[in-house]
Amino acid sequence: MAIVRIPGENKTLTDEAEIRRHLASISVGYERWEPAQGVADDAPPEEILAAYAAEIARLKSRGGYVTADVIDVGPQTAGLEEMLAKFRREHWHDEDEVRFIIRGRGLFHLHPPEGPLTSVEVEPGDLISVPRGTRHWFGLCPDRQIRAIRLFQDPAGWTPHYTDSGAEQDYQPVCLGPSYVPTQAGAA
């Protein structure tokens, strides 16, 4: 489950209902998907897309997405630092940025025109939809890997429009990880 931090309010959200309410208040979509049965997180992209075909079709129908792919980024990725440098600059897109996390963890910093800056740490099972025009930036957690299904409204993909605001320089990419989430009372 995602961990949401609102730095300006010194608040951390770990309850799924609170996370959904907060992200909805800044127009960001969030869902939890169950892992596909019988498919490993390192399966070939075609197998991953087939395993999640029903969910992808639902999202395509609902959001006007026309294509989906699997992105796989890790320490071995050629040009990783250059790629991450582009993601870490505040930008926005002409279409939604939709990601379903299969493996790894990452940190979306969302900077909506209305509402507080929000950091969303995503992990496997999290689906996040950042609406077109929303200023944001992204970074990897310390393991420096993420594998995700991406959906696009334009088959050519999205183009970042950099704000050059420098807002990202005021926030450190701090990932807390699953060990931060408190144990629920009565959980075994």
C-alpha positions in Angstrom: 0.0 0.0 0.0 1.2 3.5 -0.8 2.6 5.8 1.8 1.5 9.4 1.4 3.3 12.4 3.0 2.2 16.0 3.0 5.4 17.8 3.9 3.8 21.3 4.4 1.4 19.8 7.0 4.0 17.4 8.6 1.5 14.6 8.0 2.0 11.0 6.8 -1.0 8.8 5.7 -0.9 5.0 5.8 -4.6 4.2 6.0 -5.9 3.3 2.5 -9.2 5.2 3.0 -7.3 8.4 4.0 -4.9 8.0 1.1 -7.7 7.6 -1.4 -9.6 10.7 0.1 -6.5 12.9 0.1 -5.4 11.9 -3.5 -9.0 12.4 -4.7 -8.9 15.9 -3.2 -6.0 16.8 -5.5 -7.6 14.9 -8.4 -5.0 12.0 -8.4 -6.4 8.5 -8.9 -5.3 5.7 -6.7 -6.3 2.0 -6.6 -4.9 -1.2 -5.2 -4.8 -4.2 -7.6 -4.4 -7.8 -6.5 -1.3 -9.5 -7.9 -2.0 -11.6 -11.0 -2.1 -15.3 -10.2 0.6 -17.5 -11.7 2.7 -14.7 -13.2 6.1 -13.7 -11.7 7.1 -10.1 -11.4 10.0 -10.8 -13.8 7.9 -12.4 -16.4 8.2 -11.2 -20.0 6.2 -8.0 -20.7 3.7 -9.8 -23.0 2.9 -12.2 -20.1 2.5 -9.3 -17.6 0.2 -7.5 -20.0 -1.8 -10.7 -20.6 -2.1 -11.3 -16.9 -3.6 -7.9 -16.3 -5.6 -7.7 -19.5 -9.0 -7.3 -17.9 -7.8 -4.4 -15.6 -6.0 -2.7 -18.5 -9.2 -3.0 -20.7 -11.2 -1.4 -17.9 -8.7 1.5 -17.6 -8.6 1.9 -21.4 -12.3 2.2 -21.6 -12.6 4.6 -18.6 -9.7 6.9 -19.5 -9.4 6.8 -23.3 -6.0 5.0 -23.2 -5.0 3.3 -26.4 -1.8 1.5 -25.5 -0.1 -0.1 -22.6 3.5 -1.3 -22.1 5.8 -2.5 -19.4 8.7 -0.3 -18.2 11.6 -2.1 -16.4 14.2 0.2 -14.8 17.0 -1.0 -12.5 20.6 -0.4 -11.6 21.6 -2.2 -14.8 19.6 0.1 -17.0 21.9 1.9 -19.5 21.8 5.6 -19.0 19.9 5.3 -15.7 21.3 8.5 -14.2 20.4 10.6 -17.3 16.9 9.1 -17.3 16.4 9.7 -13.6 17.6 13.3 -14.0 14.8 13.9 -16.5 12.2 12.4 -14.2 13.4 14.3 -11.1 12.7 17.7 -12.7 9.2 19.2 -12.1 7.2 18.7 -15.3 3.7 18.1 -16.5 2.2 16.2 -19.5 -0.5 16.7 -22.1 -2.1 13.4 -21.0 -2.5 11.4 -17.8 0.5 9.5 -16.4 -0.8 6.1 -15.3 1.4 3.5 -13.6 0.6 0.2 -12.1 3.6 -1.0 -10.0 4.7 -4.6 -10.4 8.1 -4.6 -8.7 10.2 -2.0 -6.8 9.3 1.3 -5.3 9.2 4.9 -6.4 8.3 8.3 -5.2 5.9 10.7 -7.0 6.0 14.3 -5.8 2.7 15.9 -6.8 2.5 19.7 -7.0 -1.2 20.5 -7.8 -2.2 24.2 -8.3 -4.8 23.7 -5.6 -3.8 21.8 -2.5 -0.6 20.9 -0.8 2.5 19.3 -2.3 2.1 15.6 -1.8 4.7 12.8 -1.9 3.3 9.3 -2.8 5.6 6.3 -2.3 4.3 3.6 -4.6 5.0 -0.2 -4.3 3.8 -3.3 -6.0 0.0 -3.4 -6.3 -0.4 0.4 -6.4 -2.0 2.1 -9.4 -1.6 5.8 -9.6 -3.1 8.2 -12.2 -1.6 11.7 -12.4 -4.0 13.8 -14.4 -2.7 15.8 -17.5 -1.4 19.2 -16.5 -0.5 18.2 -12.9 3.0 19.4 -12.0 5.1 16.5 -10.6 8.4 14.7 -10.5 9.5 11.2 -9.8 12.4 9.3 -8.2 13.4 5.8 -7.4 13.8 4.5 -3.9 17.2 3.2 -2.7 17.0 -0.2 -4.5 16.8 1.9 -7.7 14.4 -0.4 -9.5 10.8 -0.2 -10.7 8.8 -2.3 -13.1 5.4 -1.0 -14.0 2.6 -1.1 -16.6 2.2 2.2 -18.3 -1.0 3.4 -20.1 -1.0 6.1 -22.8 -3.7 8.1 -24.5 -1.3 8.9 -27.4 0.4 5.9 -29.0 3.6 7.9 -29.3 3.7 8.3 -25.5 3.8 11.5 -23.4 6.3 14.4 -23.6 7.4 16.2 -20.4 6.9 19.9 -20.3 9.5 21.2 -17.7 8.4 24.0 -15.5 12.0 25.1 -14.5 10.5 26.2 -11.2 13.2 24.5 -9.2 10.5 23.3 -6.8 12.0 19.8 -6.7 15.2 21.1 -5.2 13.3 21.9 -1.9 12.3 18.3 -1.3 14.5 15.3 -0.6 13.5 11.9 -2.1 12.9 10.0 1.1 11.4 6.5 0.8 10.2 5.0 4.0 9.4 1.5 2.7 7.0 -1.1 4.0 8.8 -1.4 7.4 7.5 2.1 8.2 3.8 1.2 8.0 2.6 0.5 11.5 1.2 -3.0 12.3 -2.6 -3.0 12.6 -3.9 -3.9 16.0 -4.9 -7.5 16.2 -3.0 -8.5 13.1 -1.1 -11.7 13.2 
